[in-house]
Amino acid sequence: MRYIVTTIWSVIFMEIIGFIAASLTQMKFDPIQSLIIGVVFGILFAAIIPTITAKSHKDKSVYGK
């Protein structure tokens, strides 16, 4: 479930950032490109961040082993 929620929020944020960046640079907004980038970063962050934080706190979760 964590992967799904993180990916959804990542897509939402990337759509907003892509729209603002397209307006600021006077370029055409491409929602498909923002969607793809959001999905990639969402999955990447959902997989990497728990692993990094578990090892830094040395907890006893499955990510800390």
All heavy atoms as TSV, in Angstrom:
chain	resi	resn	atom	element	x	y	z
A	1	MET	N	N	0.823	-1.191	0.000
A	1	MET	CA	C	0.000	0.000	0.000
A	1	MET	C	C	0.871	1.260	0.000
A	1	MET	O	O	0.494	2.260	-0.575
A	1	MET	CB	C	-0.919	-0.058	1.224
A	1	MET	CG	C	-1.963	0.990	1.201
A	1	MET	SD	S	-3.093	0.632	-0.137
A	1	MET	CE	C	-4.157	1.987	-0.013
A	2	ARG	N	N	2.019	1.175	0.681
A	2	ARG	CA	C	2.920	2.331	0.735
A	2	ARG	C	C	3.383	2.733	-0.659
A	2	ARG	O	O	3.481	3.917	-0.974
A	2	ARG	CB	C	4.121	1.996	1.618
A	2	ARG	CG	C	5.194	3.064	1.597
A	2	ARG	CD	C	6.403	2.716	2.455
A	2	ARG	NE	N	7.017	1.487	2.024
A	2	ARG	CZ	C	7.320	0.483	2.845
A	2	ARG	NH1	N	7.051	0.559	4.109
A	2	ARG	NH2	N	7.886	-0.600	2.385
A	3	TYR	N	N	3.626	1.768	-1.518
A	3	TYR	CA	C	4.088	2.063	-2.875
A	3	TYR	C	C	2.999	2.771	-3.681
A	3	TYR	O	O	3.285	3.693	-4.437
A	3	TYR	CB	C	4.501	0.776	-3.588
A	3	TYR	CG	C	5.672	0.086	-2.939
A	3	TYR	CD1	C	5.504	-1.100	-2.245
A	3	TYR	CD2	C	6.940	0.632	-3.014
A	3	TYR	CE1	C	6.574	-1.728	-1.643
A	3	TYR	CE2	C	8.024	0.012	-2.421
A	3	TYR	CZ	C	7.837	-1.171	-1.735
A	3	TYR	OH	O	8.889	-1.777	-1.149
A	4	ILE	N	N	1.772	2.333	-3.501
A	4	ILE	CA	C	0.665	2.918	-4.258
A	4	ILE	C	C	0.431	4.371	-3.842
A	4	ILE	O	O	0.309	5.259	-4.688
A	4	ILE	CB	C	-0.605	2.081	-4.077
A	4	ILE	CG1	C	-0.400	0.694	-4.684
A	4	ILE	CG2	C	-1.806	2.766	-4.712
A	4	ILE	CD1	C	-1.489	-0.293	-4.343
A	5	VAL	N	N	0.369	4.613	-2.545
A	5	VAL	CA	C	0.113	5.971	-2.046
A	5	VAL	C	C	1.251	6.910	-2.429
A	5	VAL	O	O	1.016	8.036	-2.880
A	5	VAL	CB	C	-0.102	5.952	-0.517
A	5	VAL	CG1	C	-0.159	7.351	0.045
A	5	VAL	CG2	C	-1.354	5.179	-0.172
A	6	THR	N	N	2.475	6.461	-2.277
A	6	THR	CA	C	3.625	7.295	-2.638
A	6	THR	C	C	3.629	7.599	-4.127
A	6	THR	O	O	3.911	8.728	-4.535
A	6	THR	CB	C	4.938	6.602	-2.245
A	6	THR	OG1	O	4.903	6.286	-0.855
A	6	THR	CG2	C	6.136	7.486	-2.522
A	7	THR	N	N	3.300	6.626	-4.940
A	7	THR	CA	C	3.265	6.838	-6.388
A	7	THR	C	C	2.158	7.814	-6.777
A	7	THR	O	O	2.369	8.694	-7.620
A	7	THR	CB	C	3.070	5.491	-7.115
A	7	THR	OG1	O	4.113	4.600	-6.725
A	7	THR	CG2	C	3.108	5.678	-8.612
A	8	ILE	N	N	1.000	7.689	-6.151
A	8	ILE	CA	C	-0.105	8.606	-6.466
A	8	ILE	C	C	0.256	10.042	-6.109
A	8	ILE	O	O	0.062	10.963	-6.902
A	8	ILE	CB	C	-1.400	8.155	-5.754
A	8	ILE	CG1	C	-1.913	6.875	-6.388
A	8	ILE	CG2	C	-2.462	9.249	-5.808
A	8	ILE	CD1	C	-3.050	6.216	-5.653
A	9	TRP	N	N	0.799	10.259	-4.905
A	9	TRP	CA	C	1.190	11.616	-4.508
A	9	TRP	C	C	2.328	12.139	-5.375
A	9	TRP	O	O	2.387	13.323	-5.697
A	9	TRP	CB	C	1.584	11.657	-3.037
A	9	TRP	CG	C	0.390	11.772	-2.161
A	9	TRP	CD1	C	-0.138	10.814	-1.361
A	9	TRP	CD2	C	-0.453	12.927	-2.023
A	9	TRP	NE1	N	-1.248	11.294	-0.735
A	9	TRP	CE2	C	-1.472	12.583	-1.116
A	9	TRP	CE3	C	-0.450	14.195	-2.581
A	9	TRP	CZ2	C	-2.465	13.478	-0.755
A	9	TRP	CZ3	C	-1.448	15.082	-2.217
A	9	TRP	CH2	C	-2.435	14.729	-1.314
A	10	SER	N	N	3.225	11.269	-5.758
A	10	SER	CA	C	4.321	11.675	-6.635
A	10	SER	C	C	3.797	12.141	-7.990
A	10	SER	O	O	4.264	13.146	-8.535
A	10	SER	CB	C	5.281	10.502	-6.798
A	10	SER	OG	O	6.143	10.689	-7.859
A	11	VAL	N	N	2.824	11.428	-8.529
A	11	VAL	CA	C	2.234	11.818	-9.815
A	11	VAL	C	C	1.520	13.162	-9.679
A	11	VAL	O	O	1.655	14.038	-10.546
A	11	VAL	CB	C	1.271	10.718	-10.314
A	11	VAL	CG1	C	0.422	11.220	-11.462
A	11	VAL	CG2	C	2.043	9.488	-10.733
A	12	ILE	N	N	0.774	13.347	-8.590
A	12	ILE	CA	C	0.075	14.621	-8.380
A	12	ILE	C	C	1.066	15.771	-8.313
A	12	ILE	O	O	0.890	16.807	-8.964
A	12	ILE	CB	C	-0.792	14.559	-7.104
A	12	ILE	CG1	C	-1.962	13.595	-7.317
A	12	ILE	CG2	C	-1.302	15.945	-6.714
A	12	ILE	CD1	C	-2.730	13.262	-6.062
A	13	PHE	N	N	2.122	15.613	-7.522
A	13	PHE	CA	C	3.113	16.677	-7.392
A	13	PHE	C	C	3.836	16.945	-8.710
A	13	PHE	O	O	4.110	18.093	-9.058
A	13	PHE	CB	C	4.133	16.360	-6.299
A	13	PHE	CG	C	3.585	16.510	-4.914
A	13	PHE	CD1	C	3.897	15.588	-3.943
A	13	PHE	CD2	C	2.767	17.561	-4.562
A	13	PHE	CE1	C	3.403	15.717	-2.654
A	13	PHE	CE2	C	2.253	17.701	-3.291
A	13	PHE	CZ	C	2.579	16.772	-2.322
A	14	MET	N	N	4.150	15.903	-9.463
A	14	MET	CA	C	4.854	16.104	-10.737
A	14	MET	C	C	3.959	16.788	-11.764
A	14	MET	O	O	4.455	17.566	-12.582
A	14	MET	CB	C	5.370	14.777	-11.283
A	14	MET	CG	C	6.582	14.246	-10.552
A	14	MET	SD	S	7.944	15.398	-10.400
A	14	MET	CE	C	8.416	15.596	-12.089
A	15	GLU	N	N	2.668	16.517	-11.748
A	15	GLU	CA	C	1.750	17.213	-12.657
A	15	GLU	C	C	1.716	18.705	-12.334
A	15	GLU	O	O	1.753	19.543	-13.230
A	15	GLU	CB	C	0.341	16.627	-12.559
A	15	GLU	CG	C	0.209	15.224	-13.110
A	15	GLU	CD	C	0.356	15.134	-14.608
A	15	GLU	OE1	O	0.016	16.096	-15.313
A	15	GLU	OE2	O	0.811	14.078	-15.069
A	16	ILE	N	N	1.668	19.042	-11.048
A	16	ILE	CA	C	1.660	20.447	-10.641
A	16	ILE	C	C	2.975	21.124	-11.003
A	16	ILE	O	O	2.993	22.220	-11.577
A	16	ILE	CB	C	1.376	20.561	-9.134
A	16	ILE	CG1	C	-0.049	20.101	-8.832
A	16	ILE	CG2	C	1.594	21.994	-8.646
A	16	ILE	CD1	C	-0.333	19.901	-7.369
A	17	ILE	N	N	4.080	20.472	-10.697
A	17	ILE	CA	C	5.400	21.042	-10.997
A	17	ILE	C	C	5.588	21.183	-12.509
A	17	ILE	O	O	6.115	22.187	-12.984
A	17	ILE	CB	C	6.514	20.176	-10.379
A	17	ILE	CG1	C	6.478	20.300	-8.852
A	17	ILE	CG2	C	7.887	20.571	-10.913
A	17	ILE	CD1	C	7.361	19.305	-8.140
A	18	GLY	N	N	5.155	20.184	-13.272
A	18	GLY	CA	C	5.265	20.256	-14.730
A	18	GLY	C	C	4.442	21.387	-15.319
A	18	GLY	O	O	4.886	22.079	-16.237
A	19	PHE	N	N	3.239	21.599	-14.782
A	19	PHE	CA	C	2.385	22.683	-15.267
A	19	PHE	C	C	3.003	24.043	-14.974
A	19	PHE	O	O	3.055	24.923	-15.836
A	19	PHE	CB	C	1.002	22.580	-14.627
A	19	PHE	CG	C	0.057	23.645	-15.072
A	19	PHE	CD1	C	-0.524	23.579	-16.324
A	19	PHE	CD2	C	-0.230	24.723	-14.262
A	19	PHE	CE1	C	-1.399	24.557	-16.749
A	19	PHE	CE2	C	-1.092	25.716	-14.674
A	19	PHE	CZ	C	-1.684	25.631	-15.925
A	20	ILE	N	N	3.508	24.208	-13.760
A	20	ILE	CA	C	4.138	25.481	-13.387
A	20	ILE	C	C	5.412	25.714	-14.192
A	20	ILE	O	O	5.658	26.819	-14.679
A	20	ILE	CB	C	4.407	25.525	-11.874
A	20	ILE	CG1	C	3.079	25.560	-11.118
A	20	ILE	CG2	C	5.266	26.724	-11.498
A	20	ILE	CD1	C	3.205	25.375	-9.631
A	21	ALA	N	N	6.225	24.686	-14.342
A	21	ALA	CA	C	7.474	24.828	-15.098
A	21	ALA	C	C	7.196	25.147	-16.567
A	21	ALA	O	O	7.909	25.955	-17.174
A	21	ALA	CB	C	8.299	23.551	-14.990
A	22	ALA	N	N	6.162	24.533	-17.137
A	22	ALA	CA	C	5.816	24.822	-18.535
A	22	ALA	C	C	5.358	26.267	-18.688
A	22	ALA	O	O	5.697	26.928	-19.674
A	22	ALA	CB	C	4.727	23.870	-19.019
A	23	SER	N	N	4.629	26.772	-17.713
A	23	SER	CA	C	4.180	28.170	-17.772
A	23	SER	C	C	5.356	29.130	-17.636
A	23	SER	O	O	5.412	30.152	-18.318
A	23	SER	CB	C	3.168	28.440	-16.669
A	23	SER	OG	O	2.015	27.666	-16.863
A	24	LEU	N	N	6.276	28.805	-16.749
A	24	LEU	CA	C	7.418	29.691	-16.524
A	24	LEU	C	C	8.388	29.715	-17.701
A	24	LEU	O	O	9.030	30.728	-17.960
A	24	LEU	CB	C	8.162	29.290	-15.255
A	24	LEU	CG	C	7.432	29.564	-13.937
A	24	LEU	CD1	C	8.230	28.970	-12.786
A	24	LEU	CD2	C	7.228	31.044	-13.737
A	25	THR	N	N	8.509	28.610	-18.404
A	25	THR	CA	C	9.461	28.530	-19.514
A	25	THR	C	C	8.807	28.748	-20.873
A	25	THR	O	O	9.469	28.591	-21.903
A	25	THR	CB	C	10.181	27.166	-19.510
A	25	THR	OG1	O	9.202	26.138	-19.622
A	25	THR	CG2	C	11.010	26.989	-18.264
A	26	GLN	N	N	7.510	29.067	-20.879
A	26	GLN	CA	C	6.766	29.321	-22.114
A	26	GLN	C	C	6.776	28.103	-23.045
A	26	GLN	O	O	6.834	28.243	-24.263
A	26	GLN	CB	C	7.341	30.537	-22.852
A	26	GLN	CG	C	7.340	31.814	-22.054
A	26	GLN	CD	C	5.941	32.320	-21.777
A	26	GLN	OE1	O	5.070	32.206	-22.618
A	26	GLN	NE2	N	5.734	32.834	-20.579
A	27	MET	N	N	6.740	26.903	-22.478
A	27	MET	CA	C	6.694	25.678	-23.270
A	27	MET	C	C	5.318	25.050	-23.160
A	27	MET	O	O	4.517	25.427	-22.309
A	27	MET	CB	C	7.761	24.694	-22.779
A	27	MET	CG	C	9.182	25.190	-22.990
A	27	MET	SD	S	10.409	24.038	-22.413
A	27	MET	CE	C	10.169	22.716	-23.561
A	28	LYS	N	N	5.050	24.072	-24.009
A	28	LYS	CA	C	3.781	23.368	-23.984
A	28	LYS	C	C	3.813	22.322	-22.863
A	28	LYS	O	O	4.779	21.572	-22.724
A	28	LYS	CB	C	3.545	22.684	-25.318
A	28	LYS	CG	C	2.239	21.965	-25.406
A	28	LYS	CD	C	2.083	21.277	-26.747
A	28	LYS	CE	C	0.835	20.416	-26.686
A	28	LYS	NZ	N	0.924	19.298	-27.571
A	29	PHE	N	N	2.744	22.251	-22.066
A	29	PHE	CA	C	2.639	21.289	-20.977
A	29	PHE	C	C	2.293	19.917	-21.535
A	29	PHE	O	O	1.337	19.754	-22.287
A	29	PHE	CB	C	1.572	21.750	-19.982
A	29	PHE	CG	C	1.281	20.751	-18.896
A	29	PHE	CD1	C	2.275	20.347	-18.029
A	29	PHE	CD2	C	0.016	20.233	-18.752
A	29	PHE	CE1	C	2.006	19.437	-17.027
A	29	PHE	CE2	C	-0.270	19.321	-17.750
A	29	PHE	CZ	C	0.733	18.921	-16.882
A	30	ASP	N	N	3.075	18.910	-21.176
A	30	ASP	CA	C	2.849	17.534	-21.614
A	30	ASP	C	C	2.519	16.680	-20.391
A	30	ASP	O	O	3.416	16.266	-19.651
A	30	ASP	CB	C	4.087	16.995	-22.325
A	30	ASP	CG	C	3.868	15.637	-22.949
A	30	ASP	OD1	O	2.704	15.209	-23.048
A	30	ASP	OD2	O	4.866	15.005	-23.337
A	31	PRO	N	N	1.233	16.400	-20.143
A	31	PRO	CA	C	0.858	15.666	-18.936
A	31	PRO	C	C	1.343	14.214	-18.918
A	31	PRO	O	O	1.603	13.662	-17.851
A	31	PRO	CB	C	-0.671	15.728	-18.918
A	31	PRO	CG	C	-1.078	16.088	-20.286
A	31	PRO	CD	C	0.064	16.816	-20.907
A	32	ILE	N	N	1.502	13.606	-20.080
A	32	ILE	CA	C	1.975	12.215	-20.132
A	32	ILE	C	C	3.425	12.130	-19.653
A	32	ILE	O	O	3.789	11.216	-18.912
A	32	ILE	CB	C	1.842	11.642	-21.560
A	32	ILE	CG1	C	0.386	11.692	-22.022
A	32	ILE	CG2	C	2.391	10.226	-21.631
A	32	ILE	CD1	C	-0.563	10.878	-21.170
A	33	GLN	N	N	4.238	13.072	-20.049
A	33	GLN	CA	C	5.631	13.086	-19.618
A	33	GLN	C	C	5.727	13.301	-18.109
A	33	GLN	O	O	6.507	12.637	-17.434
A	33	GLN	CB	C	6.396	14.185	-20.353
A	33	GLN	CG	C	7.869	14.198	-20.034
A	33	GLN	CD	C	8.596	15.280	-20.827
A	33	GLN	OE1	O	7.972	16.124	-21.451
A	33	GLN	NE2	N	9.897	15.239	-20.778
A	34	SER	N	N	4.921	14.190	-17.568
A	34	SER	CA	C	4.896	14.407	-16.123
A	34	SER	C	C	4.414	13.168	-15.386
A	34	SER	O	O	4.914	12.844	-14.311
A	34	SER	CB	C	3.985	15.583	-15.770
A	34	SER	OG	O	4.485	16.773	-16.300
A	35	LEU	N	N	3.450	12.460	-15.958
A	35	LEU	CA	C	2.935	11.244	-15.355
A	35	LEU	C	C	4.011	10.164	-15.272
A	35	LEU	O	O	4.197	9.534	-14.230
A	35	LEU	CB	C	1.742	10.723	-16.159
A	35	LEU	CG	C	1.140	9.432	-15.650
A	35	LEU	CD1	C	-0.023	9.740	-14.729
A	35	LEU	CD2	C	0.680	8.588	-16.805
A	36	ILE	N	N	4.746	9.977	-16.347
A	36	ILE	CA	C	5.801	8.962	-16.379
A	36	ILE	C	C	6.895	9.288	-15.373
A	36	ILE	O	O	7.343	8.419	-14.619
A	36	ILE	CB	C	6.373	8.826	-17.813
A	36	ILE	CG1	C	5.308	8.250	-18.736
A	36	ILE	CG2	C	7.627	7.955	-17.819
A	36	ILE	CD1	C	5.665	8.301	-20.200
A	37	ILE	N	N	7.326	10.536	-15.338
A	37	ILE	CA	C	8.363	10.946	-14.393
A	37	ILE	C	C	7.872	10.777	-12.957
A	37	ILE	O	O	8.617	10.318	-12.085
A	37	ILE	CB	C	8.808	12.392	-14.674
A	37	ILE	CG1	C	9.515	12.455	-16.026
A	37	ILE	CG2	C	9.716	12.909	-13.569
A	37	ILE	CD1	C	9.796	13.861	-16.508
A	38	GLY	N	N	6.612	11.119	-12.696
A	38	GLY	CA	C	6.044	10.966	-11.359
A	38	GLY	C	C	5.997	9.513	-10.906
A	38	GLY	O	O	6.307	9.204	-9.757
A	39	VAL	N	N	5.614	8.616	-11.802
A	39	VAL	CA	C	5.556	7.190	-11.456
A	39	VAL	C	C	6.951	6.651	-11.163
A	39	VAL	O	O	7.163	5.930	-10.183
A	39	VAL	CB	C	4.872	6.385	-12.583
A	39	VAL	CG1	C	5.059	4.895	-12.383
A	39	VAL	CG2	C	3.399	6.730	-12.656
A	40	VAL	N	N	7.917	7.002	-11.986
A	40	VAL	CA	C	9.287	6.524	-11.787
A	40	VAL	C	C	9.840	7.006	-10.445
A	40	VAL	O	O	10.370	6.212	-9.656
A	40	VAL	CB	C	10.204	6.969	-12.952
A	40	VAL	CG1	C	11.663	6.728	-12.627
A	40	VAL	CG2	C	9.809	6.254	-14.228
A	41	PHE	N	N	9.715	8.303	-10.163
A	41	PHE	CA	C	10.225	8.829	-8.909
A	41	PHE	C	C	9.440	8.305	-7.710
A	41	PHE	O	O	10.014	8.071	-6.644
A	41	PHE	CB	C	10.237	10.358	-8.911
A	41	PHE	CG	C	11.439	10.933	-9.576
A	41	PHE	CD1	C	11.328	11.537	-10.811
A	41	PHE	CD2	C	12.679	10.859	-8.983
A	41	PHE	CE1	C	12.438	12.070	-11.445
A	41	PHE	CE2	C	13.794	11.379	-9.598
A	41	PHE	CZ	C	13.679	11.987	-10.835
A	42	GLY	N	N	8.148	8.102	-7.856
A	42	GLY	CA	C	7.342	7.573	-6.764
A	42	GLY	C	C	7.774	6.182	-6.352
A	42	GLY	O	O	7.931	5.890	-5.170
A	43	ILE	N	N	7.958	5.319	-7.320
A	43	ILE	CA	C	8.405	3.954	-7.026
A	43	ILE	C	C	9.820	3.964	-6.469
A	43	ILE	O	O	10.137	3.245	-5.515
A	43	ILE	CB	C	8.299	3.073	-8.281
A	43	ILE	CG1	C	6.829	2.892	-8.651
A	43	ILE	CG2	C	8.971	1.729	-8.073
A	43	ILE	CD1	C	6.595	2.222	-9.968
A	44	LEU	N	N	10.664	4.793	-7.028
A	44	LEU	CA	C	12.043	4.887	-6.558
A	44	LEU	C	C	12.102	5.354	-5.103
A	44	LEU	O	O	12.785	4.745	-4.270
A	44	LEU	CB	C	12.821	5.844	-7.460
A	44	LEU	CG	C	14.314	5.963	-7.234
A	44	LEU	CD1	C	14.993	4.674	-7.647
A	44	LEU	CD2	C	14.859	7.125	-8.037
A	45	PHE	N	N	11.376	6.415	-4.784
A	45	PHE	CA	C	11.388	6.928	-3.416
A	45	PHE	C	C	10.727	5.958	-2.448
A	45	PHE	O	O	11.172	5.817	-1.309
A	45	PHE	CB	C	10.717	8.288	-3.341
A	45	PHE	CG	C	11.510	9.387	-3.968
A	45	PHE	CD1	C	10.870	10.427	-4.604
A	45	PHE	CD2	C	12.888	9.382	-3.937
A	45	PHE	CE1	C	11.588	11.449	-5.191
A	45	PHE	CE2	C	13.627	10.395	-4.518
A	45	PHE	CZ	C	12.969	11.435	-5.148
A	46	ALA	N	N	9.658	5.282	-2.853
A	46	ALA	CA	C	8.978	4.339	-1.973
A	46	ALA	C	C	9.870	3.145	-1.642
A	46	ALA	O	O	9.743	2.546	-0.577
A	46	ALA	CB	C	7.681	3.860	-2.613
A	47	ALA	N	N	10.778	2.808	-2.537
A	47	ALA	CA	C	11.658	1.669	-2.306
A	47	ALA	C	C	12.932	2.059	-1.560
A	47	ALA	O	O	13.430	1.288	-0.738
A	47	ALA	CB	C	12.031	1.028	-3.643
A	48	ILE	N	N	13.461	3.240	-1.811
A	48	ILE	CA	C	14.761	3.613	-1.255
A	48	ILE	C	C	14.669	4.240	0.133
A	48	ILE	O	O	15.457	3.911	1.020
A	48	ILE	CB	C	15.495	4.556	-2.227
A	48	ILE	CG1	C	15.905	3.777	-3.465
A	48	ILE	CG2	C	16.705	5.190	-1.577
A	48	ILE	CD1	C	16.557	4.613	-4.530
A	49	ILE	N	N	13.729	5.128	0.361
A	49	ILE	CA	C	13.673	5.876	1.621
A	49	ILE	C	C	13.484	4.966	2.839
A	49	ILE	O	O	14.188	5.141	3.834
A	49	ILE	CB	C	12.625	6.994	1.542
A	49	ILE	CG1	C	13.125	8.071	0.595
A	49	ILE	CG2	C	12.335	7.584	2.922
A	49	ILE	CD1	C	12.157	9.177	0.321
A	50	PRO	N	N	12.566	3.972	2.838
A	50	PRO	CA	C	12.465	3.105	4.020
A	50	PRO	C	C	13.743	2.316	4.291
A	50	PRO	O	O	14.106	2.079	5.440
A	50	PRO	CB	C	11.314	2.161	3.692
A	50	PRO	CG	C	10.537	2.841	2.650
A	50	PRO	CD	C	11.503	3.685	1.894
A	51	THR	N	N	14.431	1.935	3.235
A	51	THR	CA	C	15.676	1.197	3.400
A	51	THR	C	C	16.749	2.065	4.044
A	51	THR	O	O	17.464	1.622	4.955
A	51	THR	CB	C	16.176	0.692	2.035
A	51	THR	OG1	O	15.131	-0.039	1.406
A	51	THR	CG2	C	17.393	-0.184	2.186
A	52	ILE	N	N	16.854	3.303	3.630
A	52	ILE	CA	C	17.853	4.217	4.182
A	52	ILE	C	C	17.548	4.539	5.641
A	52	ILE	O	O	18.427	4.492	6.495
A	52	ILE	CB	C	17.920	5.506	3.343
A	52	ILE	CG1	C	18.493	5.206	1.967
A	52	ILE	CG2	C	18.760	6.566	4.051
A	52	ILE	CD1	C	18.397	6.367	1.003
A	53	THR	N	N	16.296	4.849	5.938
A	53	THR	CA	C	15.956	5.225	7.309
A	53	THR	C	C	16.041	4.048	8.264
A	53	THR	O	O	16.397	4.213	9.428
A	53	THR	CB	C	14.554	5.855	7.382
A	53	THR	OG1	O	13.606	4.956	6.847
A	53	THR	CG2	C	14.510	7.165	6.635
A	54	ALA	N	N	15.722	2.847	7.822
A	54	ALA	CA	C	15.811	1.675	8.695
A	54	ALA	C	C	17.259	1.378	9.054
A	54	ALA	O	O	17.563	1.012	10.187
A	54	ALA	CB	C	15.176	0.467	8.025
A	55	LYS	N	N	18.153	1.541	8.117
A	55	LYS	CA	C	19.566	1.272	8.406
A	55	LYS	C	C	20.190	2.372	9.257
A	55	LYS	O	O	21.088	2.119	10.034
A	55	LYS	CB	C	20.340	1.095	7.108
A	55	LYS	CG	C	19.983	-0.184	6.388
A	55	LYS	CD	C	20.855	-0.382	5.178
A	55	LYS	CE	C	20.393	-1.552	4.370
A	55	LYS	NZ	N	20.658	-2.831	4.940
A	56	SER	N	N	19.711	3.591	9.158
A	56	SER	CA	C	20.285	4.670	9.949
A	56	SER	C	C	19.829	4.607	11.402
A	56	SER	O	O	20.547	5.019	12.294
A	56	SER	CB	C	19.932	6.032	9.353
A	56	SER	OG	O	18.552	6.271	9.466
A	57	HIS	N	N	18.626	4.063	11.669
A	57	HIS	CA	C	18.120	3.953	13.036
A	57	HIS	C	C	18.409	2.592	13.646
A	57	HIS	O	O	18.186	2.391	14.825
A	57	HIS	CB	C	16.606	4.203	13.072
A	57	HIS	CG	C	16.235	5.588	12.687
A	57	HIS	ND1	N	16.625	6.686	13.409
A	57	HIS	CD2	C	15.523	6.057	11.639
A	57	HIS	CE1	C	16.145	7.776	12.840
A	57	HIS	NE2	N	15.479	7.412	11.745
A	58	LYS	N	N	18.846	1.655	12.842
A	58	LYS	CA	C	19.135	0.287	13.260
A	58	LYS	C	C	17.949	-0.334	13.996
A	58	LYS	O	O	18.074	-0.888	15.081
A	58	LYS	CB	C	20.390	0.234	14.117
A	58	LYS	CG	C	21.633	0.703	13.401
A	58	LYS	CD	C	22.867	0.344	14.160
A	58	LYS	CE	C	24.085	0.966	13.565
A	58	LYS	NZ	N	24.466	0.586	12.283
A	59	ASP	N	N	16.791	-0.227	13.387
A	59	ASP	CA	C	15.608	-0.828	14.006
A	59	ASP	C	C	15.510	-2.302	13.631
A	59	ASP	O	O	16.333	-2.838	12.910
A	59	ASP	CB	C	14.348	-0.079	13.592
A	59	ASP	CG	C	14.071	-0.161	12.103
A	59	ASP	OD1	O	14.890	-0.763	11.386
A	59	ASP	OD2	O	13.059	0.380	11.675
A	60	LYS	N	N	14.503	-2.951	14.148
A	60	LYS	CA	C	14.362	-4.378	13.946
A	60	LYS	C	C	13.306	-4.723	12.914
A	60	LYS	O	O	12.747	-5.803	12.927
A	60	LYS	CB	C	14.033	-5.037	15.281
A	60	LYS	CG	C	15.173	-4.880	16.253
A	60	LYS	CD	C	14.904	-5.562	17.552
A	60	LYS	CE	C	16.112	-5.241	18.413
A	60	LYS	NZ	N	16.199	-5.855	19.624
A	61	SER	N	N	13.047	-3.809	11.992
A	61	SER	CA	C	12.084	-4.086	10.935
A	61	SER	C	C	12.753	-4.914	9.844
A	61	SER	O	O	13.953	-5.165	9.874
A	61	SER	CB	C	11.535	-2.777	10.350
A	61	SER	OG	O	12.535	-2.129	9.613
A	62	VAL	N	N	11.955	-5.320	8.884
A	62	VAL	CA	C	12.511	-6.125	7.787
A	62	VAL	C	C	13.510	-5.321	6.947
A	62	VAL	O	O	14.380	-5.904	6.317
A	62	VAL	CB	C	11.388	-6.662	6.866
A	62	VAL	CG1	C	10.651	-7.780	7.515
A	62	VAL	CG2	C	10.470	-5.560	6.436
A	63	TYR	N	N	13.398	-3.984	6.954
A	63	TYR	CA	C	14.321	-3.176	6.168
A	63	TYR	C	C	15.646	-2.995	6.879
A	63	TYR	O	O	16.644	-2.648	6.265
A	63	TYR	CB	C	13.698	-1.817	5.863
A	63	TYR	CG	C	12.449	-1.930	5.047
A	63	TYR	CD1	C	11.207	-1.680	5.617
A	63	TYR	CD2	C	12.498	-2.314	3.728
A	63	TYR	CE1	C	10.048	-1.799	4.873
A	63	TYR	CE2	C	11.357	-2.442	2.978
A	63	TYR	CZ	C	10.130	-2.185	3.551
A	63	TYR	OH	O	8.998	-2.306	2.810
A	64	GLY	N	N	15.695	-3.182	8.182
A	64	GLY	CA	C	16.926	-2.984	8.937
A	64	GLY	C	C	17.854	-4.186	8.897
A	64	GLY	O	O	18.976	-4.119	9.355
A	65	LYS	N	N	17.379	-5.291	8.351
A	65	LYS	CA	C	18.206	-6.514	8.328
A	65	LYS	C	C	18.998	-6.623	7.061
A	65	LYS	O	O	18.703	-6.148	6.055
A	65	LYS	CB	C	17.311	-7.737	8.492
A	65	LYS	CG	C	16.628	-7.729	9.836
A	65	LYS	CD	C	15.721	-8.905	9.960
A	65	LYS	CE	C	14.994	-8.837	11.297
A	65	LYS	NZ	N	14.031	-9.849	11.477
